Amino acid sequence: MDDSSKTYLRWMSPTIGDTFPDLRGETQDTDNFSLYEYLGSNSWGIVFMHPGDFTPVCTTELGAAQSLKVEFDSRNTKLCGFSCDDATKHRAWIADIEAATGQRIDFPLFCDPNRVHSIELGIFDPQLSDEAGLPLTVRSVFILNPKKEIALTMTYPVSVGRNFDELLRVLDALQRASNFGVATPANWQPGDRTIVSYDMDDEKADEKFGKVNTYACFPTLCFYYAFSNY
């Protein structure tokens, strides 16, 4: 890769707590898209990137996302795909996705053929480029809270498809933490008990959550975790 191409790779990706930028431009349906307007003021959002149109792994991922859209809808969460091709290719690809997976994409698929937004987001794989020599994106995922802040980010290599059941699980965990001020233990699933903040004593925990079961104090700590059903 020459020096001009390497300039694409010098940008740092936004991280947890940062405000995600408003993606403005084309999708398969409009040339006047705004991510902020699409999300509105109260919904959560998931923006997930694809290296390019017509790629087999991405095709399966978009089909998987669409198949779970009713689940994301029930969690007040809007999906937005992102790929480094134009709207014409997006529309043709969507037809292929439907033929391959049986799923018709009905959420926005953002276009970034000139890499303007990919540069801002810092989501390139430095070892991959297209026929024009432009770098390709990795499989980044950004989960946004209603304030448009990044609540979680994941990055997968081009060779590994994302697990959308896991995206649902972490979305549930993030929303549980946001709504109730709790944390989730390892391998948590909806319906499992959550962890009350470690700086909250029994009396305060019982007042907020009702009577909770607790573990004994850890040997090196003067506090302990309390579990609740929230």
C-alpha positions in Angstrom: 0.0 0.0 0.0 1.4 3.4 -0.9 1.7 6.4 1.4 -1.4 8.0 0.1 -3.5 5.0 0.9 -1.9 4.7 4.4 -3.4 8.1 5.3 -6.7 6.4 5.5 -5.5 4.3 8.4 -4.2 7.0 10.7 -7.6 7.9 12.2 -8.6 6.6 15.6 -11.9 4.8 15.9 -14.4 6.4 18.3 -14.9 4.3 21.5 -17.3 3.8 24.4 -18.7 7.0 25.7 -18.0 9.0 22.5 -20.8 10.6 20.5 -21.2 8.7 17.3 -21.1 11.0 14.3 -24.3 11.7 12.2 -24.0 9.6 9.0 -25.3 11.8 6.2 -25.5 10.7 2.6 -27.0 7.9 0.5 -28.7 4.7 1.3 -30.4 2.3 -1.0 -33.6 4.3 -0.7 -32.6 8.0 -0.4 -29.8 10.4 -1.1 -30.7 12.5 1.9 -30.2 10.1 4.8 -29.4 11.3 8.3 -28.6 8.7 11.0 -29.7 11.0 13.7 -33.1 11.7 12.1 -33.5 8.0 11.5 -32.8 7.1 15.1 -34.9 9.9 16.5 -34.6 11.0 20.1 -35.5 7.9 22.1 -34.3 4.8 20.2 -31.2 2.7 20.5 -29.2 2.0 17.4 -26.8 -0.6 15.9 -24.5 0.4 13.1 -22.6 -2.5 11.5 -20.0 -2.2 8.8 -19.3 -4.4 5.8 -16.2 -4.6 3.6 -18.1 -4.5 0.4 -21.3 -5.5 -1.5 -21.9 -8.9 -2.9 -19.4 -10.6 -0.5 -20.7 -13.9 0.8 -20.1 -13.4 4.6 -21.7 -10.0 4.5 -24.7 -11.5 2.6 -25.3 -14.0 5.4 -24.9 -11.3 8.1 -27.5 -9.0 6.6 -29.9 -11.9 6.1 -29.4 -12.8 9.8 -29.9 -9.2 10.9 -33.1 -8.9 9.0 -34.4 -12.2 10.4 -34.0 -10.8 13.9 -35.4 -7.4 13.1 -38.6 -8.0 15.0 -36.4 -8.7 18.1 -34.5 -5.5 17.7 -37.7 -3.6 17.2 -39.1 -5.0 20.4 -36.0 -3.6 22.2 -36.6 -0.1 20.6 -33.5 -0.5 18.5 -33.0 0.5 14.9 -30.5 -1.2 12.6 -28.3 0.6 10.1 -25.9 -1.3 7.8 -22.9 0.4 6.2 -20.9 -0.7 3.2 -18.2 0.9 0.9 -20.3 0.9 -2.3 -22.9 3.1 -3.9 -26.7 2.9 -3.8 -27.0 1.2 -7.2 -24.8 -1.7 -6.0 -26.7 -1.7 -2.7 -30.0 -2.2 -4.4 -28.7 -5.0 -6.6 -27.0 -6.6 -3.6 -30.3 -6.5 -1.6 -31.9 -8.6 -4.3 -29.1 -11.1 -4.0 -29.5 -11.2 -0.2 -33.2 -11.9 -0.6 -32.5 -14.7 -3.1 -29.7 -16.2 -0.9 -31.3 -15.9 2.6 -35.1 -15.3 2.0 -34.8 -12.0 3.8 -35.7 -8.6 2.2 -33.7 -5.9 3.8 -35.9 -3.1 5.1 -33.5 -1.1 7.2 -31.0 1.5 5.8 -27.8 0.3 4.1 -25.5 3.4 4.2 -23.2 4.1 1.2 -19.6 5.2 1.6 -17.9 4.6 -1.7 -15.4 7.4 -1.2 -14.5 6.3 2.3 -15.4 9.7 3.8 -17.2 8.3 6.8 -14.9 5.2 7.1 -12.0 7.6 7.5 -13.8 9.5 10.3 -14.6 6.2 12.0 -11.2 4.6 11.6 -12.6 1.2 10.6 -10.1 0.0 8.0 -8.2 -3.2 7.6 -4.7 -2.0 6.6 -4.0 -5.2 4.7 -7.1 -5.2 2.4 -8.0 -3.0 -0.5 -10.4 -3.0 -3.4 -9.6 -2.9 -7.2 -9.1 0.9 -7.0 -6.6 0.6 -4.2 -8.9 2.0 -1.6 -8.8 0.2 1.8 -11.7 -2.0 2.9 -13.5 -1.8 6.3 -13.4 -4.4 9.0 -16.7 -5.8 10.5 -17.1 -3.1 13.1 -20.3 -2.9 15.3 -21.4 0.2 17.2 -24.3 0.0 19.6 -25.6 3.5 20.4 -27.8 4.6 23.3 -30.6 7.2 22.8 -28.1 10.0 23.4 -26.2 8.8 20.3 -23.3 7.8 22.5 -21.4 4.6 21.9 -22.5 2.1 24.5 -20.5 -0.9 23.0 -18.2 -1.5 20.1 -17.0 -4.8 18.6 -14.6 -5.5 15.7 -14.4 -8.7 13.7 -12.0 -9.5 11.0 -13.2 -9.8 7.4 -13.0 -13.6 7.6 -15.4 -14.0 10.6 -19.1 -13.4 10.5 -20.8 -11.7 13.4 -23.1 -13.5 15.9 -26.4 -11.6 15.9 -27.7 -13.6 18.8 -24.8 -12.2 20.8 -25.6 -8.7 19.7 -29.1 -9.2 21.1 -27.7 -10.5 24.4 -25.3 -7.6 24.9 -28.1 -5.2 23.9 -30.3 -6.7 26.6 -27.4 -6.3 29.1 -26.8 -2.7 28.1 -30.4 -1.8 28.4 -30.7 -3.6 31.8 -27.7 -1.6 33.1 -29.1 1.6 31.7 -32.6 1.1 33.1 -31.7 -0.3 36.6 -28.2 0.6 37.4 -27.0 -3.0 37.6 -24.2 -5.0 36.0 -24.3 -8.4 34.4 -22.1 -11.3 35.3 -20.2 -13.6 32.9 -22.4 -15.5 30.4 -25.5 -13.6 31.6 -28.7 -14.2 29.7 -32.0 -12.4 30.0 -33.8 -13.8 33.1 -30.6 -14.4 35.0 -29.8 -12.4 38.1 -27.8 -9.2 37.8 -25.2 -7.7 40.0 -26.0 -4.7 42.2 -23.3 -2.0 42.3 -20.5 -3.1 44.6 -20.5 0.3 46.4 -24.1 -0.3 47.6 -24.6 -1.9 51.0 -27.3 -4.3 52.0 -29.6 -1.7 53.3 -29.4 0.5 50.2 -29.7 -2.5 47.9 -32.8 -3.8 49.7 -34.3 -0.4 49.6 -33.8 -0.1 45.8 -34.3 -3.7 44.7 -36.1 -5.4 47.5 -34.5 -8.2 49.5 -31.6 -9.7 47.6 -29.4 -12.7 48.0 -25.8 -11.9 48.7 -22.4 -13.6 48.6 -20.1 -13.4 51.6 -17.4 -10.7 51.6 -14.4 -11.5 49.5 -11.2 -12.0 51.6 -9.5 -8.9 50.2 -12.5 -6.6 50.0 -14.6 -4.8 52.5 -17.8 -5.0 50.3 -19.6 -7.7 48.5 -21.8 -8.2 45.5 -25.5 -8.5 45.8 -27.7 -10.1 43.2 -31.1 -9.0 42.1 -33.7 -10.1 39.6 -33.6 -6.8 37.7 
